[in-house]
Amino acid sequence: MTEAFDKLVRDEISRIVRENGDVPVTHSATGDEYRRRLHEKLDEEVAEFHDGPSAEELADVQAVLDALAAVHGIDDGEIERVRREKAGERGEFAEGVVLEAVER
């Protein structure tokens, strides 16, 4: 019996599948396919976090964000610099402010 997944998985999943007595069928995504599958994985992990917010699910989101940053050539220092810059100019999300409308 074959169970289909067709999704990007963590690097050690093939080993874990083999240890469970099954045979993984895989290929290595590169280039545009890798970027596309990372974007799909981000959507999947964010949905899982919405369904059950936890440190584990947020760590999965962060792992995909780290891979996306690497594949797009964006280093952690640049991300943090931009985050601080935006926080200084526009604030954070700590106060729960909801913009309902702007009256003119």
Rosetta blueprint (number, residue, H / E / L):
1 M L
2 T L
3 E L
4 A L
5 F L
6 D L
7 K L
8 L L
9 V L
10 R L
11 D L
12 E L
13 I H
14 S H
15 R H
16 I H
17 V H
18 R H
19 E H
20 N L
21 G L
22 D L
23 V L
24 P L
25 V L
26 T L
27 H L
28 S L
29 A L
30 T L
31 G H
32 D H
33 E H
34 Y H
35 R H
36 R H
37 R H
38 L H
39 H H
40 E H
41 K H
42 L H
43 D H
44 E H
45 E H
46 V H
47 A H
48 E H
49 F H
50 H H
51 D H
52 G L
53 P L
54 S L
55 A H
56 E H
57 E H
58 L H
59 A H
60 D H
61 V H
62 Q H
63 A H
64 V H
65 L H
66 D H
67 A H
68 L H
69 A H
70 A H
71 V H
72 H L
73 G L
74 I L
75 D L
76 D H
77 G H
78 E H
79 I H
80 E H
81 R H
82 V H
83 R H
84 R H
85 E H
86 K H
87 A H
88 G H
89 E H
90 R H
91 G L
92 E L
93 F L
94 A L
95 E L
96 G L
97 V L
98 V L
99 L L
100 E L
101 A L
102 V L
103 E L
104 R L
